[in-house]
Amino acid sequence: MTTPVTIVGAGLGGLTLARVLHTHGIAVTVYEADASAGARTQGGQLDLHEHNGQRALEIAGLTAAYRAIIHRGGGAQRVLDRHGTVLADVPDDGSMARPEALRGDIRRILLESLPSGTVRWGRRLRTVTPAGGGRHELTFTDGSTAVSDLLVGADGTWSTVRALLSTHVPAYAGLSYVDTFLHDVSERHPAVAAAVGDGATYALAPGEGFLAHRERGDTVHVYVVLHRPAAWFEDIDFTDAGTARKRVAAEFDGWAPALVSLIADADTAPVLRAVHRLPDRHRWDRVPGVTLLGDAAHVTVPGGEGANVAMLDGAELGQAIARHPGAPEDALAEYERVMFDRAGAEAVAAHETIEFIFGAGAPHALAGLLNGAGT
C-alpha cells in the first residue's frame, strides 16, 4: 500500500503533486495558510514551457483544461529603451511552445481537479518536529495538529518544512520588484496602452526597468525592477501608496512619460517583492519521510522557470511515489537525485538570464535576441 502524503502549501507545485497522486489513487492532504482559494491574488501571467510546466500538466491529465485558459495573443513581446523607442516587436505566433495564462487560472484548474476537502484552508504551519519512523508532527497557528507519514514542503521561499533538511536561509539577491496594476488602460491610460501593446513589454536600462504585461480585462500588470540594496527599499514606506509610487518613479527621471506612468499613475498600491535566493546548488542529505519542492527547495532569481520547475517537481515526485508503493524512501531518493541536478542548472541559467536582460547590454541584448527569433 502506498504511504499517504501530506503536502504543506497549495501553490502550483504542491497542487500539481496532489493532482498526480490523486490520479494514482494515493491519499493526499494539502495544508494551506490562506483562508480560501480566493483569499489573495495569485500574480500575473505565466508562460508554461513545453518541457516542464506543460509537461507537468500533461502528467496531471490537465492539458485540455490548460488550453482552455490560454490568453490568446498574450505571447507577443516588445523591447523598449528608456526613451520609449521600440527596439523589438515580436507578435504572438499562436504556437503552444510558451503560451500565456494567468497564474490564478492555472491554480484554479488544479484545485478543481481535486476532490473536495483535499485542501485544508486556513492552516498556517507553525512548527514541524520528527515523531519517529519517518513521521512528523505538524502544529498550526490555529492550535490544530496533524501527523504525516510522508511530508512534502511546498511552502515557498520561507518554508517552515525546510529546516528539517537544511540550515540554509534565503539571502537577498540584490534586486527587488515593485508590483502594481493599471486598469481600463485603453480609455484611462492610452499612452501606457500604446507603449505596452498586446503582450509583454520590457522597458530596460542596465540595472533597472519595467516588465509590463497586458492581461484580460484591459489591464496592464507592471513589475518595476530595481537593483538596489535592501536598505534602499526599507527607507520607503510602502503603506503610503502615493509616497511609495512617487519615490520609485523618481528613479526613472528622464525616461519616457508613458513608461514613468507605469508606476506614477498606477491604480493599485505598489507591493514590494524583494527577491531572495538559496545557494545555486542547494541540496541536503536524505532525511526519512520528508522532502521539498519548488521554491522551498531551490528558490532563485526570477529567470522565467520558477513556476515551471515547481510544477515539474510536483509531477515527477508524484510519479516516483506511485512507482514505489510501500517504499517511500526509494521514491524520495529517486526524485531528489533528478531534482537536485535540474534545480542547480536552472539556478545558474536564471542568473545568466537576469544578467542578459538587466546587465550592461540592456536593452539591446534582449532586443537582438528577439529580433533574431522573429526572423
Buried (B, 14 or more C-beta within 10 A) or exposed (E): EBBBBBBBBBBBBBBBBBBBBBBBEBBBBBBBBBEEBEEEBBBBBBBBBBEBBBBBBEBBEBBEBBEEBBBEBBBBBBBBBBEBEEBBBBBBEEEEEBBBBBBBBBBBBBBEBBEEEBBBBBBBBEEBEBBEEBBBBBBBEEEEEBEBBBBBBBBBBEBBBBEBBBEEEBEBBBBBBBBBBBBEBEEEBEBBBEBBBBBBBBBBBEBBBBBBBBBEEBBBBBBBBBBBEBEEBEEBEBEEBEEBBEBBBEBBEEBBEBBBBBBBBBBBBBBBBBBBBBBBEBBBEEBBBBBBBBBBBBBBBBBBBBBBBBBBBBBBBBBBBBBBEEBBBEBBBBBBEBBBEBBBBBBBBBBEBBBBBBBEBBBBBBBBBBBEEEE
